[in-house]
Amino acid sequence: MPNYVIVRNRDEKPMEYYRQKTKTFVGSLQSASKWNSKKMAQPAYDKLIKNGEKNLEIVDSDEIKITIQTDKWEDYAKRIAHADNKTFYQKVEKVASFLIASPLIVEEIRKEISQEDGVVLQDILHTVELGDYNKDEGLELLGDLRSSRQKRRNYKDKQEVMNMLLGGDENTGSQHAMDALDKIKEVTSPRSYQYRNPKFKQKYSKLLQSKQIKTIEKLIKRVWKLVK
């Protein structure tokens, strides 16, 4: 399968790819011309260089795909990390909720697979073995068997995905997620402080009692007002 593409400005975003049909550079890897090897791409590359193009490189498109995916997840990570507190903790809560439920999800998937492998399959096979049926009834049996196996395959696919996600140990992930939710409750709840210094306690404790400070943002605003 052709894998090599000619890239312009590889270290910049967005990258551009050569499309030989139109003799232009395009922003879509899918639309780019592809060659089976670097050697086969070399004549087109040399011609572009001769015509004054710069910052060109012949690259395996699989490497480009990895770079694109890495950039995508880096951008996502930055958006989450720099999001406001409410958005950040909402994202974490969604992930944590899924992980907490993961042992139940895995068990439910197991039950469905067992149902199709055991009860349903055995009923159909014994009907095929012992039954007296005509052509139409036989086709109906075959249809039921096919539906059952397709259903089983769907659940097997889900099972494989869950195993890859959880590493085969859904209980550990669930416990960590519960701990994370407890921590979210802690850091988003109104905070209190016990003064260690008696002088400061006498001088400033009324400031904490007068109004609960619920977020770091509010704390910064109040401190700023005090130092103005």
PABA-513776 format. One record per residue (C-alpha): residue number from 1; residue in one letter; chain; z, x, y. Coordinates in pm, 1 decimal. Layout:
R; num; residuo; cadena; pz; px; py
R; NUM; A; A; Z; X; Y
...
# end
This chain:
R; num; residuo; cadena; pz; px; py
R; 1; M; A; 0.0; 0.0; 0.0
R; 2; P; A; -94.8; 144.5; 344.1
R; 3; N; A; 221.0; 267.8; 510.7
R; 4; Y; A; 138.3; 512.6; 789.7
R; 5; V; A; 96.5; 408.9; 1153.2
R; 6; I; A; 27.3; 589.2; 1478.9
R; 7; V; A; 317.8; 543.5; 1718.0
R; 8; R; A; 328.2; 608.3; 2091.6
R; 9; N; A; 660.3; 690.2; 2261.9
R; 10; R; A; 864.1; 667.2; 1942.4
R; 11; D; A; 1188.6; 755.1; 2119.1
R; 12; E; A; 1148.2; 479.9; 2376.8
R; 13; K; A; 1194.4; 103.3; 2355.2
R; 14; P; A; 987.2; -84.1; 2274.8
R; 15; M; A; 769.3; 137.3; 2054.3
R; 16; E; A; 392.8; 88.0; 2061.3
R; 17; Y; A; 156.0; 104.4; 1764.3
R; 18; Y; A; -213.9; 183.8; 1753.7
R; 19; R; A; -452.6; -94.8; 1652.9
R; 20; Q; A; -784.7; 64.8; 1561.9
R; 21; K; A; -979.9; -262.0; 1566.4
R; 22; T; A; -916.5; -317.6; 1936.7
R; 23; K; A; -854.4; 48.9; 2022.7
R; 24; T; A; -532.0; -48.2; 2197.7
R; 25; F; A; -159.3; -1.4; 2149.9
R; 26; V; A; 36.1; -312.3; 2058.0
R; 27; G; A; 403.8; -399.2; 2044.1
R; 28; S; A; 395.1; -546.8; 1693.4
R; 29; L; A; 426.1; -325.6; 1385.8
R; 30; Q; A; 266.4; -601.6; 1181.2
R; 31; S; A; -49.2; -590.9; 1396.8
R; 32; A; A; -81.6; -212.0; 1383.6
R; 33; S; A; -349.3; -34.2; 1179.8
R; 34; K; A; -212.0; 130.0; 867.1
R; 35; W; A; -331.0; 422.3; 656.0
R; 36; N; A; -245.5; 527.4; 299.5
R; 37; S; A; -142.7; 877.3; 403.3
R; 38; K; A; -90.0; 1098.9; 706.4
R; 39; K; A; -410.6; 1283.4; 618.3
R; 40; M; A; -612.1; 959.4; 636.2
R; 41; A; A; -457.7; 871.2; 973.6
R; 42; Q; A; -524.5; 1218.9; 1116.3
R; 43; P; A; -886.0; 1158.4; 1238.3
R; 44; A; A; -781.0; 854.6; 1444.2
R; 45; Y; A; -482.6; 1050.1; 1576.0
R; 46; D; A; -699.2; 1349.5; 1673.2
R; 47; K; A; -946.2; 1122.8; 1853.4
R; 48; L; A; -666.9; 962.4; 2056.3
R; 49; I; A; -531.3; 1304.9; 2154.7
R; 50; K; A; -880.6; 1415.3; 2256.3
R; 51; N; A; -907.7; 1106.8; 2477.9
R; 52; G; A; -590.2; 1206.4; 2661.6
R; 53; E; A; -320.1; 1006.8; 2483.0
R; 54; K; A; 21.7; 1171.5; 2471.4
R; 55; N; A; 351.5; 1130.8; 2284.4
R; 56; L; A; 181.2; 1021.5; 1962.3
R; 57; E; A; 315.5; 1055.4; 1612.3
R; 58; I; A; 202.6; 954.1; 1265.0
R; 59; V; A; 499.3; 784.6; 1099.3
R; 60; D; A; 577.7; 607.5; 773.6
R; 61; S; A; 612.1; 238.7; 866.9
R; 62; D; A; 916.5; 210.0; 639.4
R; 63; E; A; 1097.9; 453.0; 870.5
R; 64; I; A; 1000.3; 237.6; 1166.8
R; 65; K; A; 1139.0; -72.5; 995.0
R; 66; I; A; 1471.1; 104.4; 937.9
R; 67; T; A; 1481.8; 209.2; 1304.2
R; 68; I; A; 1405.8; -146.0; 1418.7
R; 69; Q; A; 1680.7; -286.3; 1195.2
R; 70; T; A; 1928.4; -23.2; 1316.0
R; 71; D; A; 1847.1; -101.3; 1679.4
R; 72; K; A; 1885.2; -472.9; 1608.4
R; 73; W; A; 2234.7; -431.5; 1460.8
R; 74; E; A; 2339.2; -185.9; 1731.4
R; 75; D; A; 2242.0; -439.5; 1997.5
R; 76; Y; A; 2430.1; -712.3; 1810.1
R; 77; A; A; 2737.7; -488.8; 1777.2
R; 78; K; A; 2737.4; -413.0; 2149.4
R; 79; R; A; 2710.2; -783.4; 2238.2
R; 80; I; A; 3006.7; -867.9; 2016.7
R; 81; A; A; 3221.3; -570.1; 2116.4
R; 82; H; A; 3173.0; -636.9; 2489.3
R; 83; A; A; 3194.1; -1016.1; 2471.7
R; 84; D; A; 3477.2; -1197.8; 2649.2
R; 85; N; A; 3791.5; -1250.8; 2444.6
R; 86; K; A; 3717.7; -1616.1; 2364.2
R; 87; T; A; 3368.0; -1543.3; 2229.1
R; 88; F; A; 3485.2; -1235.4; 2037.5
R; 89; Y; A; 3768.8; -1413.0; 1857.8
R; 90; Q; A; 3551.4; -1717.0; 1782.3
R; 91; K; A; 3306.0; -1487.3; 1601.5
R; 92; V; A; 3587.3; -1321.6; 1408.4
R; 93; E; A; 3736.8; -1658.4; 1314.6
R; 94; K; A; 3404.0; -1774.8; 1166.3
R; 95; V; A; 3376.9; -1463.5; 950.4
R; 96; A; A; 3743.7; -1480.0; 854.4
R; 97; S; A; 3718.0; -1848.6; 758.8
R; 98; F; A; 3429.6; -1770.3; 525.0
R; 99; L; A; 3618.1; -1480.4; 366.1
R; 100; I; A; 3935.4; -1685.4; 323.2
R; 101; A; A; 3735.5; -1953.8; 143.4
R; 102; S; A; 3538.1; -1696.8; -59.2
R; 103; P; A; 3752.8; -1719.4; -378.3
R; 104; L; A; 3700.3; -2098.0; -378.8
R; 105; I; A; 3328.3; -2057.3; -306.8
R; 106; V; A; 3290.3; -1810.2; -593.9
R; 107; E; A; 3482.1; -2036.5; -829.9
R; 108; E; A; 3271.6; -2338.9; -734.6
R; 109; I; A; 2953.4; -2141.0; -800.7
R; 110; R; A; 3090.1; -2031.9; -1139.7
R; 111; K; A; 3162.4; -2393.4; -1231.2
R; 112; E; A; 2807.4; -2500.5; -1149.0
R; 113; I; A; 2656.7; -2216.8; -1356.0
R; 114; S; A; 2887.5; -2299.5; -1645.8
R; 115; Q; A; 2792.7; -2667.6; -1622.1
R; 116; E; A; 2420.3; -2590.5; -1643.9
R; 117; D; A; 2461.6; -2324.2; -1915.3
R; 118; G; A; 2698.8; -2534.4; -2121.7
R; 119; V; A; 2702.7; -2911.7; -2093.9
R; 120; V; A; 2355.1; -2980.3; -1952.0
R; 121; L; A; 2165.8; -2720.8; -2155.9
R; 122; Q; A; 2337.4; -2818.3; -2480.2
R; 123; D; A; 2268.3; -3187.2; -2423.3
R; 124; I; A; 1899.4; -3121.7; -2363.8
R; 125; L; A; 1859.1; -2875.4; -2653.5
R; 126; H; A; 2031.9; -3105.1; -2902.1
R; 127; T; A; 1817.9; -3395.1; -2783.9
R; 128; V; A; 1507.5; -3181.5; -2840.4
R; 129; E; A; 1633.2; -3075.7; -3184.3
R; 130; L; A; 1755.0; -3409.6; -3313.3
R; 131; G; A; 1575.4; -3672.3; -3107.1
R; 132; D; A; 1276.7; -3887.3; -3192.0
R; 133; Y; A; 1064.2; -3903.6; -2879.2
R; 134; N; A; 705.3; -3959.5; -2776.3
R; 135; K; A; 487.1; -3742.3; -2551.9
R; 136; D; A; 604.2; -3897.0; -2225.1
R; 137; E; A; 969.9; -3870.3; -2324.1
R; 138; G; A; 911.8; -3509.5; -2429.6
R; 139; L; A; 762.9; -3430.7; -2089.3
R; 140; E; A; 1062.0; -3594.9; -1924.3
R; 141; L; A; 1295.4; -3377.1; -2132.4
R; 142; L; A; 1097.2; -3070.8; -2031.4
R; 143; G; A; 1124.6; -3175.1; -1665.5
R; 144; D; A; 1501.2; -3215.4; -1695.1
R; 145; L; A; 1527.7; -2874.6; -1861.9
R; 146; R; A; 1323.1; -2715.0; -1584.5
R; 147; S; A; 1532.7; -2879.5; -1310.9
R; 148; S; A; 1851.9; -2761.7; -1479.4
R; 149; R; A; 1732.8; -2400.9; -1509.9
R; 150; Q; A; 1610.9; -2397.1; -1149.9
R; 151; K; A; 1947.5; -2528.7; -1035.8
R; 152; R; A; 2121.4; -2260.1; -1241.0
R; 153; R; A; 1897.9; -1989.9; -1092.5
R; 154; N; A; 1984.8; -2105.7; -738.6
R; 155; Y; A; 2355.4; -2072.0; -813.2
R; 156; K; A; 2303.0; -1735.6; -987.5
R; 157; D; A; 2130.1; -1609.3; -672.4
R; 158; K; A; 2426.1; -1726.1; -464.6
R; 159; Q; A; 2661.8; -1555.9; -707.8
R; 160; E; A; 2475.5; -1224.5; -674.0
R; 161; V; A; 2485.2; -1246.6; -296.0
R; 162; M; A; 2860.5; -1317.1; -298.8
R; 163; N; A; 2920.8; -1025.7; -537.8
R; 164; M; A; 2728.2; -789.1; -312.1
R; 165; L; A; 2909.5; -914.7; -3.5
R; 166; L; A; 3259.1; -902.9; -152.5
R; 167; G; A; 3218.9; -609.4; -389.6
R; 168; G; A; 3331.6; -822.9; -681.2
R; 169; D; A; 3680.6; -868.9; -533.4
R; 170; E; A; 3687.3; -1187.3; -328.5
R; 171; N; A; 4069.2; -1202.1; -324.3
R; 172; T; A; 4105.9; -877.2; -128.3
R; 173; G; A; 3860.6; -992.5; 136.4
R; 174; S; A; 4036.8; -1325.1; 158.9
R; 175; Q; A; 4376.1; -1161.2; 214.5
R; 176; H; A; 4241.0; -927.5; 481.5
R; 177; A; A; 4081.6; -1226.0; 656.7
R; 178; M; A; 4412.9; -1415.5; 656.4
R; 179; D; A; 4580.2; -1109.7; 810.1
R; 180; A; A; 4306.3; -1097.0; 1075.6
R; 181; L; A; 4356.4; -1464.3; 1167.2
R; 182; D; A; 4730.7; -1408.5; 1197.1
R; 183; K; A; 4660.2; -1117.9; 1431.2
R; 184; I; A; 4423.9; -1329.8; 1641.4
R; 185; K; A; 4696.6; -1591.1; 1683.3
R; 186; E; A; 4935.5; -1317.0; 1786.3
R; 187; V; A; 4710.5; -1154.0; 2047.3
R; 188; T; A; 4590.4; -1482.9; 2196.3
R; 189; S; A; 4935.4; -1642.4; 2223.7
R; 190; P; A; 5151.7; -1622.4; 2538.1
R; 191; R; A; 5321.2; -1283.7; 2538.3
R; 192; S; A; 5682.6; -1206.0; 2617.5
R; 193; Y; A; 5860.3; -877.7; 2682.5
R; 194; Q; A; 6219.3; -759.2; 2640.8
R; 195; Y; A; 6314.8; -509.5; 2909.2
R; 196; R; A; 6473.6; -185.2; 2790.1
R; 197; N; A; 6595.5; -76.9; 3132.1
R; 198; P; A; 6878.1; -299.8; 3266.5
R; 199; K; A; 6776.7; -228.4; 3627.6
R; 200; F; A; 6416.3; -340.1; 3569.4
R; 201; K; A; 6536.8; -638.4; 3371.3
R; 202; Q; A; 6750.5; -757.2; 3659.3
R; 203; K; A; 6477.0; -685.4; 3913.1
R; 204; Y; A; 6163.1; -811.7; 3736.7
R; 205; S; A; 6254.9; -1044.8; 3448.2
R; 206; K; A; 6229.3; -1348.2; 3676.0
R; 207; L; A; 5861.8; -1266.4; 3727.9
R; 208; L; A; 5798.1; -1307.6; 3356.1
R; 209; Q; A; 6007.9; -1621.4; 3331.6
R; 210; S; A; 5843.6; -1792.8; 3626.2
R; 211; K; A; 5501.9; -1818.0; 3469.4
R; 212; Q; A; 5379.6; -1721.9; 3123.4
R; 213; I; A; 5094.1; -1474.5; 3122.7
R; 214; K; A; 4848.2; -1586.3; 2857.2
R; 215; T; A; 4572.4; -1329.4; 2886.6
R; 216; I; A; 4521.0; -970.0; 2989.2
R; 217; E; A; 4282.1; -1087.4; 3261.2
R; 218; K; A; 4554.4; -1300.2; 3423.8
R; 219; L; A; 4797.8; -1010.1; 3397.7
R; 220; I; A; 4557.3; -778.4; 3580.3
R; 221; K; A; 4505.5; -1037.2; 3855.4
R; 222; R; A; 4879.5; -1082.8; 3907.4
R; 223; V; A; 4947.2; -708.2; 3912.3
R; 224; W; A; 4661.1; -663.7; 4161.5
R; 225; K; A; 4816.4; -927.2; 4389.1
R; 226; L; A; 5151.3; -743.7; 4373.9
R; 227; V; A; 5003.1; -406.0; 4469.9
R; 228; K; A; 4776.5; -536.0; 4748.3
# end
